Amino acid sequence: MTIHTAGSRDIVVGLDPDRNWHLALAWAADEAQRRRLPLRLVLAVPPQHDTHHIDDAPGRTTLRQAGSDKLEQACNWVRDRHPEVAVTGDLLGGFPAPVLGRAAREARMIVLGSRYLSRTAEFFSAGSLVVPVTAQARCPVVVVGDAEHISQQPPYIVAGIDGSASATAALTFAFDEADLRGAALRVLCVWQRPLIMLDDEEVALRAQRTLLSEATAGLSEKYPDVHVTHEVLTGHPVEELARAAEHALAVVVGRRGRGGYTGMRIGSVVHGLLHRAHCPVVTVPTD
């Protein structure tokens, strides 16, 4: 029987023709099976600028055929892994980032593989996906750079919060994901000592602990089966969150607003985790 919940939105996977797509696709296929959602695979074919007849250019025809073959291969791979998941493939014309940005407008979430490009390459490469799609998407974006780390038992998910609206959205997603997976949830605040201390350090840390308790109270009642721990860490947020998530199933953080194509507004913590963390990174917007 095919799983396809009425009225549901797809999980969208952006396939990169120049990279092995198995890790990201495995994560997305497993998530589709857990959430009982259909899976949509999207592969973009960039335009060829050396001809006035783009659609008929031999190079583009070759690219489209190669893309079609990869999509078929990927769809069959998903069907072998989860026969009950409904999967479709779309070959679309255009540069990858804007194509995936449009595909994500009605998506439940979008899943990408990471090429671990430098910041310069991410900003200026026409084929880069991670930063611009993360900045623009109206749904959660999952970036899968490495396989899930399940060496520690029980498995756990890390959620980083700071009291903002985007952090609240991220925390809700993290609780839901932990509940689906039967995983524990580590909710973290990272306090970075300011250059000028106006209050006593213990007062500042106590405020962070209060923030954690208040942020998780209602969600703990909604998800009683999720074992939650609260932790206040001291140091640089990117380094501490990445270290805490070293053996995690995923690290979940919020993202404020929607930036432009280059993704300059995704925030330093999100940007740092995309380049530093080696477990899947989930960024959740406020809307």
Salt bridges, closest charged atoms under 4 A:
ASP16 OD2 - ARG115 NH1 3.33
ASP30 OD1 - ARG81 NE 2.86
ASP30 OD1 - HIS82 NE2 2.69
GLU31 OE1 - ARG34 NH2 2.66
GLU31 OE2 - ARG35 NE 2.63
GLU31 OE1 - ARG181 NH2 4.00
ASP55 OD1 - ARG60 NE 3.81
GLU84 OE2 - HIS82 ND1 3.84
ASP90 OD2 - ARG40 NE 2.55
ASP146 OD2 - HIS278 ND1 2.80
GLU148 OE2 - ARG181 NH2 2.76
ASP162 OD2 - ARG256 NH2 2.68
ASP176 OD2 - ARG35 NH1 2.85
GLU177 OE2 - ARG34 NH2 3.93
GLU177 OE1 - ARG35 NH2 2.86
GLU177 OE2 - ARG181 NE 2.76
GLU201 OE1 - ARG193 NH2 2.03
GLU202 OE2 - ARG209 NH2 2.49
GLU231 OE2 - ARG186 NE 2.68
GLU239 OE1 - ARG276 NE 3.16
GLU240 OE2 - ARG243 NH1 2.89
ASP287 OD1 - ARG258 NH1 3.07
